[in-house]
Amino acid sequence: MTARIIDGKALAERVRGEIAARAAGLAARGEQPCLAVLLIGSDPASAVYVRNKVAGCEKAGIRSLRFDYPADAAPEVVMAKLAELNADPAVHGILVQLPLPLQFDEAAVLEAISVEKDVDGFHAENVGRLSQNQEAFIPCTPHGVMKMLESEHVPLSGAEAVVIGRSNIVGKPMAMLLTNAGATVTVCHSKTRDLAFHTRRADVLVAAVGKPRFVTGDLIKPGATVIDVGINRLPDGKLCGDVDFDSAAAVAGAITPVPGGVGPMTITMLLENTVISAERAARRKGL
Ligand SMILES: Nc1nc2c(c(=O)[nH]1)N[C@@H](CN(C=O)c1ccc(C(=O)N[C@@H](CCC(=O)O)C(=O)O)cc1)CN2
């Protein structure tokens, strides 16, 4: 069997076209969507992601504000900027690029972003709302995965889904979204005793482990949909996912590549969340 490849880049292009149309409609009503992005430190991968977020905004007709801080920035300075952006009615979305330098209390920074502008969906209130299946900003990577599953018509109600990884950014919200969609969800992690026992039962397998090519074909149920959230840079500079693509594609029914799979959908969903926030602001103003 050779798996069908789920093209995240093509889907992202399509969805970004729809987002741009919504952004243009808002701008015409006097509410141009605006995203503020804070980058602290000099992590090269974070710099690339922030650059791509700003470029994605520009292409979609979303205004962006970028604030760069050195790695030794004082947390109070960043907190003061967040308070200023929270109070600015022209700003609809605020995000702080992760990871943060060690002097920062990540949870405190994320809580300092207004719930209404938390387009990353990392604020505890948005996390709680998602867990209760209420309207919330949904973290961008798992939200992108759900869009991909939907566009591929992957049945989720009653499906066995396994998520490998329990991070706040991907694993936990992914498990909540799959649960809300009616899947029976198992979350595996570094303490899981028999990983293969779980993964071989999965109709949908999401890998978010952070280990290059960790999920090999022998861990996959024939015909399963395999979603690779990993982005690992190899010593030769090339990117690879958490899934060993060649052996997995020989067994799976459908699979996402890296690059060009989940990654492009992450920024797409950030743009969509920013537009949603601006649409809510326009509604509040009766525009
Ligand atoms: N505040 C946030 N920080 C981080 C998030 C996040 O959602 N919010 N997620 C990740 C990084 N990330 C976005 O910030 C992100 C990762 C990967 C991609 C992407 O497009 N990947 C491409 C490859 C890009 C490359 O060449 O490196 C792909 O997979 O095709 C976009 C965004 C951690 N921090």
The ligand as a MOL file (V3000), in Angstrom:
LIG
                    3D

  0  0  0     0  0            999 V3000
M  V30 BEGIN CTAB
M  V30 COUNTS 34 36 0 0 0
M  V30 BEGIN ATOM
M  V30 1 N 3.2320 31.4740 20.0460 0
M  V30 2 C 3.4460 30.2990 19.4080 0
M  V30 3 N 4.6600 29.7300 19.4550 0
M  V30 4 C 4.8620 28.5460 18.8110 0
M  V30 5 C 3.8200 27.9300 18.0740 0
M  V30 6 C 2.5600 28.5590 18.0570 0
M  V30 7 O 1.5620 28.0490 17.4550 0
M  V30 8 N 2.4120 29.7440 18.7270 0
M  V30 9 N 4.0680 26.7770 17.3280 0
M  V30 10 C 5.4340 26.3820 17.0710 0
M  V30 11 C 6.1000 27.0280 15.8920 0
M  V30 12 N 5.2470 27.5290 14.7890 0
M  V30 13 C 4.5130 28.6440 14.9840 0
M  V30 14 O 4.7990 29.4950 15.7730 0
M  V30 15 C 5.3380 26.9970 13.4610 0
M  V30 16 C 6.0420 25.8530 13.1760 0
M  V30 17 C 6.1910 25.4040 11.8430 0
M  V30 18 C 5.6350 26.1030 10.8020 0
M  V30 19 C 5.8330 25.7040 9.3730 0
M  V30 20 O 5.2920 26.3410 8.4930 0
M  V30 21 N 6.6650 24.6920 9.0870 0
M  V30 22 C 7.0390 24.3620 7.7440 0
M  V30 23 C 8.5620 24.3220 7.6570 0
M  V30 24 C 9.1530 25.6800 7.9300 0
M  V30 25 C 10.6910 25.6690 7.9610 0
M  V30 26 O 11.2800 25.6650 6.8990 0
M  V30 27 O 11.2650 25.6790 9.0750 0
M  V30 28 C 6.4870 22.9970 7.3370 0
M  V30 29 O 6.2890 22.1460 8.2310 0
M  V30 30 O 6.2530 22.8280 6.1450 0
M  V30 31 C 4.9200 27.2410 11.0780 0
M  V30 32 C 4.7730 27.6790 12.3900 0
M  V30 33 C 6.3100 26.6580 18.2840 0
M  V30 34 N 6.0870 27.9520 18.8310 0
M  V30 END ATOM
M  V30 BEGIN BOND
M  V30 1 1 1 2
M  V30 2 2 2 3
M  V30 3 1 2 8
M  V30 4 1 3 4
M  V30 5 2 4 5
M  V30 6 1 4 34
M  V30 7 1 5 6
M  V30 8 1 5 9
M  V30 9 2 6 7
M  V30 10 1 6 8
M  V30 11 1 9 10
M  V30 12 1 10 11
M  V30 13 1 10 33
M  V30 14 1 11 12
M  V30 15 1 12 13
M  V30 16 1 12 15
M  V30 17 2 13 14
M  V30 18 1 15 16
M  V30 19 2 15 32
M  V30 20 2 16 17
M  V30 21 1 17 18
M  V30 22 1 18 19
M  V30 23 2 18 31
M  V30 24 2 19 20
M  V30 25 1 19 21
M  V30 26 1 21 22
M  V30 27 1 22 23
M  V30 28 1 22 28
M  V30 29 1 23 24
M  V30 30 1 24 25
M  V30 31 2 25 26
M  V30 32 1 25 27
M  V30 33 2 28 29
M  V30 34 1 28 30
M  V30 35 1 31 32
M  V30 36 1 33 34
M  V30 END BOND
M  V30 END CTAB
M  END
